[in-house]
């Protein structure tokens, strides 16, 4: 058991608790409040007034799939041989021993939603994982977490180079629609075969799409430009499926429309050069404008585009551009967890949730020199540079 005491606790589920305590038992949060009694066999961590938050969450990354300090041998996030690859699974390519995971938890990031890149129209499934561990099977929070699809320049460029369909936005939308329709037909035929006592035909790609049609997982839509964002929403409505809007670079241009749609927006990466035409309107104003319009936002690094350990820096820069302080903190904790469907386990400090907690020397959002004092994942201290 662990007891964190004397902390400035941002539960992300209520008021900030000054000189608060968190009791951890069996890898879960057992109690939160003031003046909690320490059981006799409990290790006590005196936070000394430091900022205590839920472990940070990045809602969109390619963590461990495009590895650090390596070339083609460690690039496993884009299977650019077929524009439709829903049967690919992030867990089969994610290397938990890549240094980027260690750098993440050393900076208080305890969970990441990671998966394939955006070269294909349908790219494969994302997984939600803890950032500490040796074996991916033991690190999973939710798998599959979403089905990645991509609109715009990336699939256009990937298949133009091969002179292969699709090379237009019309082609991208048509191929996604075709696959969704085929999945519905496949499901009906499969059900009928079972009723007739026959062995149904098996299609691994369409089988992987069934959870999307059943709304068990959302489409995770890579969409930068406003028209691509609207196309993603249009198709989701046509097939009555769930969707998250990832990157949402021009979201600030259509914020009122997006608020009416009620979809979560995962914004970023906002740091860095405008490397392609569809990023021409990239701005740090996007998170603020979306949040003020009533859109629930998360902030992403899109690691390795921005190294994952800079997640808090990105939230801080959004705050500097006018995003409300608590909204900035929510964007890398509870909002990120809620949008990606993992808030039953992470994203806030509440009884029954996983004991993923970060303690900071300084203010995580406002201080560029803020350092991690301690990181706890599943109730285990995984980073403690002070040795206290």
C-alpha positions, 0 to 999 in steps of 0.5 A: 500500500502507498499513501500520498499525503500533503499534495496539491491534488488535481483529481480531474473529477472535482475540486482541487484538494490542498494538502490532500491524500491518495491511498493506493491499494492493490494497484488501484486508488482506494481513497482520496481526500484530506487527512487520510489515516495511513494503515500500519503496513503502508509506505508514505510519500510526502508530496510536500505541497507538490502538484499531484495529477492523474498520469497524463494520457496522449490520445493519439500517437505511434508510440513504439511503432516508429522507434527512436534512433533507427531507420527502416528496421524500426519503422512499423507504423505504415503498411504501404502495400494496400490502402485497406488494412483493417486487420493490422493490429498495433500490438503486433508492432509496438516495441515496449522497450523503445526509449520513447516509452521510458521518456514518457513515464519519466515525464508523467505520461502513463498512458498512450493510445498508439497505432498505425500511421495515415498512409492507408485509407483504413490503417488498422486498430489502435491500442491503449497501453501503459507506458511502463512494461516489457511485454505489450500483453501486460500493458494493455488498457483497451485493445482494440481501442479504435479503427484508424482511417485517414483522409487527405494528403497522406493516402493520396501521396502514398498511392499516387507514388504507386499509381494505385487507387485511390489518389483523390479525396473522392477515391478515399471516401469511396473506398472507405464507404465500399469497405463499410458496406461490404462489412454490413453485407458480410455480417448479414451473410455470416449470420445467415450461414450460422442460422443454416448450420453452415460454416460462413466464409471468412474475410479477415479484413471485414471481420476486423471491421465488425466492431466498427459497425457494432459501435464497439470501437470508433473510427479514429479519423485522421483529418486536418482540413475542414472539408476532410473533417466534414467528409469523415463526419458525413460517412460516420452518419451514413453508416451510423458509426462512432468517430473521433476527429484526430488532428482537427487542424482546421477545427477552429475554422468550423468550431460551431459546426463541430460543437453541434456534431458533439464529437471529440476532437484530438488536436495536434501536433501543433508544434513544428513546421507546416510541412504540407499544404493541409497544415497551412492553417495550423495554429495554437489558437485551435484548442482554445477556439474549439473548447470555447465553442463547447467541443471536448478537446484532447491535445496530442503530440502525434509522437514521434512527430513531437516526442511524447514526453513533450505532451505537457509542453504542448498543453502549456503552449495551448494555455499560453495561446489562451486555452483555459488552464483547467481545460489545458490540464483536462486535455492531457488527462480526463478529456483524453481518456474520455474521448478514447474510451478508457476513462473507466480506468485512467484520466482522473484520481478516483476510487476504483481507478488504476493507481496511475499518478504523477507528482511534479516539482512546479506547475505542469502547465505554466512552468517550462522548467517543471520536473517530474518528482515521481511517477506511479503506474498500477500502484508501482513507483516506476520513476523516482529520481530523488530516491525518496 
